Amino acid sequence: MKYKNYIFDLYGTLIDIHTDENNMALWLFMVDYLKGHFGTITTAEKLKEDYLRICAEETGKLAARNGSKYPEIKIEWVWHRLIGSDCSDSEMRALCIAFREKSREKFACYKNVHKVLSEIKSQGCHIYLLSNAQRLFTEKELDDAGLTEYFDDIFISSDMGIKKPDASFIDSLMKKHGLEKSETVMVGNEIIADIGSAIAAGIDGIYLNTYHHTPEELDADLTACGYDNSNIELTIIDDGDDCFKSII
């Protein structure tokens, strides 16, 4: 195989997912959940408003602390404030999973994901995950999708306090595992976040056009993330619903 190390994005790359946090049915569900589990009294409209406000507040505070242009909070910080009472780690995990699963409208691996990952592993290559995600959402989704076993290591942005395309995020993975740039590729479905991370790390990139962006949109994003001034090799795969088959 051309590369020894494959760094994968998750959502939109390995997992086809759609969530809707604007659906008021979600917030009505969470009102009942909070009341039943913690005695917290609120309304769906206020809960949604407070959730968005606290997310913004916590993001601003984190950015001030770590100086990143791309801060990533832990969602449990928000829910602790919304609950307004003591909450154990297991209770928080259950709450976050309930919220996430209620918000989901689509959840499935893309076609041929397991086949391709198995082939990569069978060739003695390493597979890593670099995902802009929340640990309390993503751990179970990886298990539910049957993907956890493929990864040599999993890097989730909420653990790091930063997210792609902050160069420190991918650099931390590269340094931890001593990855050689010439042997490593970043695979993802977002130009700014994923290919931008590849550019920052000086490694090649594979872009999967799973969301069917137009050539004009891709060109604009490539320009925005500095691709024209980079030396990386970029492969763009646009094979409809089965982008993944062309990785290897």
C-alpha positions as CSV (number, residue, x, y, z in Angstrom):
1,M,0.0,0.0,0.0
2,K,1.1,3.6,-0.6
3,Y,0.9,4.6,3.0
4,K,1.7,2.9,6.4
5,N,-0.4,5.2,8.5
6,Y,-4.0,6.3,7.8
7,I,-5.5,9.1,9.9
8,F,-9.3,9.1,9.5
9,D,-12.0,11.7,10.2
10,L,-15.2,10.0,11.5
11,Y,-18.5,11.8,10.8
12,G,-19.1,12.2,7.1
13,T,-16.1,10.0,6.3
14,L,-16.7,6.6,8.1
15,I,-20.1,7.3,9.5
16,D,-23.0,8.8,7.6
17,I,-24.9,10.7,10.3
18,H,-27.4,13.5,10.5
19,T,-28.6,15.2,13.8
20,D,-31.2,17.9,14.3
21,E,-30.8,19.9,17.5
22,N,-33.4,22.3,16.3
23,N,-36.2,19.8,16.6
24,M,-38.4,20.9,19.5
25,A,-39.3,17.2,20.2
26,L,-35.6,16.8,21.3
27,W,-35.9,19.6,23.9
28,L,-39.3,18.3,25.1
29,F,-37.7,14.9,25.6
30,M,-34.8,16.5,27.5
31,V,-37.2,18.5,29.7
32,D,-38.8,15.3,30.9
33,Y,-35.4,13.6,31.2
34,L,-34.0,16.3,33.4
35,K,-37.1,16.4,35.6
36,G,-37.3,12.7,36.0
37,H,-33.6,12.1,36.7
38,F,-32.5,15.3,38.5
39,G,-35.6,17.2,39.5
40,T,-34.7,20.1,37.1
41,I,-37.7,22.2,36.1
42,T,-37.6,24.1,32.8
43,T,-39.4,24.5,29.5
44,A,-38.3,23.2,26.1
45,E,-37.8,26.7,24.7
46,K,-35.8,27.9,27.7
47,L,-33.7,24.7,27.8
48,K,-32.7,25.1,24.2
49,E,-32.0,28.8,24.6
50,D,-29.9,28.1,27.8
51,Y,-28.0,25.3,26.1
52,L,-26.9,27.4,23.2
53,R,-26.0,30.3,25.4
54,I,-23.9,28.2,27.7
55,C,-22.2,26.5,24.8
56,A,-21.1,29.9,23.5
57,E,-20.0,31.0,27.0
58,E,-18.0,27.9,27.7
59,T,-16.4,28.1,24.2
60,G,-15.4,31.7,24.7
61,K,-13.9,30.9,28.1
62,L,-11.9,28.0,26.8
63,A,-10.6,30.0,23.9
64,A,-9.4,32.7,26.3
65,R,-7.6,30.0,28.3
66,N,-5.9,28.0,25.6
67,G,-5.6,30.7,22.9
68,S,-6.8,28.4,20.1
69,K,-8.8,29.7,17.2
70,Y,-10.6,26.4,17.2
71,P,-11.5,25.6,20.8
72,E,-13.6,22.5,21.7
73,I,-15.4,22.3,24.9
74,K,-16.7,19.3,26.8
75,I,-20.4,19.1,26.4
76,E,-20.7,17.8,30.0
77,W,-19.7,21.3,31.2
78,V,-22.9,22.6,29.6
79,W,-25.1,19.9,31.0
80,H,-23.7,20.3,34.5
81,R,-24.8,24.0,34.4
82,L,-28.2,23.1,33.0
83,I,-28.9,20.4,35.6
84,G,-28.0,22.7,38.5
85,S,-27.4,19.8,40.9
86,D,-24.9,17.0,41.5
87,C,-24.5,14.5,38.7
88,S,-22.3,11.4,38.7
89,D,-20.1,10.5,35.7
90,S,-22.4,7.6,34.8
91,E,-25.5,9.8,35.0
92,M,-23.8,12.3,32.8
93,R,-22.8,9.7,30.2
94,A,-26.4,8.3,30.2
95,L,-27.8,11.9,29.7
96,C,-25.4,12.7,26.8
97,I,-26.1,9.4,25.1
98,A,-29.9,10.0,25.5
99,F,-29.6,13.5,24.1
100,R,-27.4,12.4,21.2
101,E,-29.6,9.4,20.2
102,K,-32.8,11.4,20.4
103,S,-31.2,14.1,18.1
104,R,-30.1,11.5,15.4
105,E,-32.1,11.1,12.2
106,K,-29.5,9.0,10.3
107,F,-26.7,6.8,11.5
108,A,-24.9,4.1,9.5
109,C,-21.4,3.3,8.2
110,Y,-20.8,4.3,4.6
111,K,-20.6,1.4,2.1
112,N,-17.4,-0.7,2.2
113,V,-16.0,1.0,5.3
114,H,-15.5,-2.2,7.2
115,K,-14.1,-4.0,4.1
116,V,-11.5,-1.2,3.4
117,L,-10.4,-0.8,7.0
118,S,-10.0,-4.6,7.3
119,E,-7.8,-4.5,4.2
120,I,-5.7,-1.7,5.5
121,K,-5.1,-3.6,8.7
122,S,-4.4,-6.9,6.9
123,Q,-1.5,-5.1,5.1
124,G,0.1,-4.2,8.4
125,C,-0.8,-0.6,8.3
126,H,-1.9,1.6,11.2
127,I,-5.2,3.3,11.5
128,Y,-5.9,6.4,13.7
129,L,-9.0,8.4,14.4
130,L,-8.8,12.2,14.5
131,S,-12.3,13.5,15.1
132,N,-14.0,16.8,15.9
133,A,-16.4,15.2,18.4
134,Q,-17.6,14.8,21.9
135,R,-16.2,11.8,23.8
136,L,-19.5,11.1,25.5
137,F,-21.3,11.0,22.2
138,T,-18.6,9.2,20.1
139,E,-17.4,6.3,22.2
140,K,-20.8,4.5,22.0
141,E,-21.3,5.4,18.4
142,L,-17.9,3.9,17.5
143,D,-18.9,0.7,19.3
144,D,-22.4,0.7,17.8
145,A,-20.9,1.0,14.3
146,G,-18.3,-1.7,15.0
147,L,-15.4,0.6,14.3
148,T,-13.5,0.8,17.6
149,E,-11.4,-2.3,17.0
150,Y,-9.8,-0.9,13.9
151,F,-8.0,2.0,15.5
152,D,-4.5,2.0,16.9
153,D,-5.4,5.2,18.7
154,I,-8.4,7.5,19.0
155,F,-8.0,11.3,19.3
156,I,-11.2,13.2,20.0
157,S,-11.3,17.0,20.1
158,S,-13.2,17.3,23.3
159,D,-10.4,15.5,25.1
160,M,-7.8,18.0,23.8
161,G,-9.7,21.3,24.1
162,I,-9.0,22.0,20.4
163,K,-10.3,20.8,17.1
164,K,-9.3,20.5,13.5
165,P,-7.8,22.4,11.7
166,D,-5.8,23.6,14.8
167,A,-2.4,22.2,13.9
168,S,-1.7,21.2,17.5
169,F,-4.4,18.5,17.3
170,I,-2.9,16.5,14.4
171,D,0.6,17.2,15.6
172,S,-0.2,15.6,19.0
173,L,-1.1,12.4,17.2
174,M,1.9,12.5,14.9
175,K,4.3,13.1,17.7
176,K,2.8,10.5,20.1
177,H,3.2,7.7,17.5
178,G,6.3,9.0,15.8
179,L,4.7,9.0,12.4
180,E,6.8,9.8,9.4
181,K,5.2,12.4,7.2
182,S,6.0,10.6,3.9
183,E,4.3,7.4,5.2
184,T,1.1,9.1,6.5
185,V,-2.2,10.3,5.0
186,M,-5.2,12.2,6.3
187,V,-8.6,11.0,5.1
188,G,-11.7,13.1,5.5
189,N,-14.7,14.8,4.0
190,E,-14.1,18.4,4.9
191,I,-11.5,20.5,3.1
192,I,-11.0,23.1,5.8
193,A,-10.9,20.8,8.8
194,D,-9.4,17.6,7.3
195,I,-7.3,18.7,4.3
196,G,-6.4,21.8,6.3
197,S,-5.0,19.5,9.0
198,A,-3.0,17.6,6.4
199,I,-1.5,20.8,5.1
200,A,-0.6,21.9,8.7
201,A,1.1,18.6,9.3
202,G,2.8,18.4,5.9
203,I,1.2,15.1,5.0
204,D,-0.8,13.9,2.0
205,G,-4.6,14.1,2.0
206,I,-7.5,12.1,0.6
207,Y,-10.7,14.0,0.3
208,L,-14.0,12.1,0.1
209,N,-16.8,14.2,-1.4
210,T,-19.6,12.5,0.6
211,Y,-21.6,15.6,0.8
212,H,-21.4,16.2,-3.0
213,H,-19.8,19.7,-3.0
214,T,-19.4,21.4,-6.3
215,P,-16.0,21.9,-7.9
216,E,-16.4,25.7,-7.2
217,E,-17.1,25.1,-3.5
218,L,-14.0,22.8,-3.3
219,D,-11.8,25.3,-5.0
220,A,-12.9,28.1,-2.7
221,D,-12.2,25.9,0.4
222,L,-8.8,24.7,-0.9
223,T,-7.8,28.3,-1.5
224,A,-9.0,29.3,2.0
225,C,-6.9,26.6,3.7
226,G,-3.7,27.4,1.8
227,Y,-3.6,24.3,-0.5
228,D,-2.1,26.3,-3.3
229,N,1.0,27.1,-1.2
230,S,1.4,23.6,0.2
231,N,3.5,20.7,-1.1
232,I,1.1,17.9,-0.1
233,E,-0.4,15.5,-2.6
234,L,-4.2,15.6,-2.6
235,T,-6.5,13.0,-3.9
236,I,-10.1,13.9,-4.4
237,I,-12.6,11.0,-4.6
238,D,-16.0,11.7,-5.9
239,D,-17.7,8.3,-6.5
240,G,-21.2,9.0,-5.4
241,D,-22.4,6.9,-2.5
242,D,-19.4,4.7,-2.5
243,C,-16.4,7.1,-2.2
244,F,-14.8,4.8,0.3
245,K,-14.0,2.0,-2.1
246,S,-11.4,4.1,-3.9
247,I,-9.1,4.7,-0.9
248,I,-7.1,1.6,-1.6
